[in-house]
Amino acid sequence: MLLLGSGTGALALAFAGRVPLEISVTEVDVERVSVTPGVSSGLRPTFITQAERATLHGACVKATPVLPVIGAMTVAITIDDATVGGVKVEPAAITIRKVTGGGVSIKVPGSSDTDSTGLFSLGAGHITGEGLTIRPHAVAVGTLTIQGVALDAWRGKHDCRASAPATAPSDTGTASRGEP
C-alpha cells in the first residue's frame, strides 16, 4: 500500500506492502538518527530506524514483482537528489559500504534518559555514508523534496542503475531503455 498526501510545499508518503522494494543510495547524509530493536508491521523482528532529516544523492527505488503471464517486471524510480524529513524505516535488511558519524550515544531503559524504551536505542547526531541499500518492510516519510526523477520499466530482473538490454529475447520489437 502506498499512501501519498500533499500540502503547501510538502509531500507526505508511506509504504507498506508485499512487493519487495529495494532502495539504494550512492551517498547519504543523515541528521539526528536513532536505531531501536522492535517488531515490524508484519510482526517480524527488525531495527526501527528514525531520522529527523536525510539528504540523498543518487537514489533508486526498485521493485521486481513477478506477474502472471508477463513474468518478472522491474520498475525503478531514480532520483538525482532528495531531502527527506521525518523518516521512519522498518527494514528487512540494511547494508552500507562506508559510514562515518558523530555524536553517537547508546541509551538503555533505566538510564538517566527517561525516553528509553525497548532493549536499547543507538543514536547519532550526524551520519554520512556511501553505498547504502535498504530492503524495507515499511517506510514513512514526513516531507520529501526531489530533483531529477526518472521512471524506468523493463521485462525481467534488472539493477537500478544498469541499462536494460536494447532488445530482450522475449520482446518482439527493438525498444530501447525508456521506450514502451
Sequence and secondary structure as in RCSB ss.txt:
>XXXX:A:sequence
MLLLGSGTGALALAFAGRVPLEISVTEVDVERVSVTPGVSSGLRPTFITQAERATLHGACVKATPVLPVIGAMTV
AITIDDATVGGVKVEPAAITIRKVTGGGVSIKVPGSSDTDSTGLFSLGAGHITGEGLTIRPHAVAVGTLTIQGVA
LDAWRGKHDCRASAPATAPSDTGTASRGEP
>XXXX:A:secstr
 EEEEEETTEEEEEEE SS EEEEEEEEEEEEEEEEEEE TTS EEEEEEEEEEEEEEEEEEE  EETTTEEEEE
EEEEEEEEEEEEEEEEEEEEEEEEEEES EEE TTSS TT  SS EEEEEEEEEEEEEEEEEEEEEEEEEEEEEE
EEEEES   SSS   SS TT SS   TT  
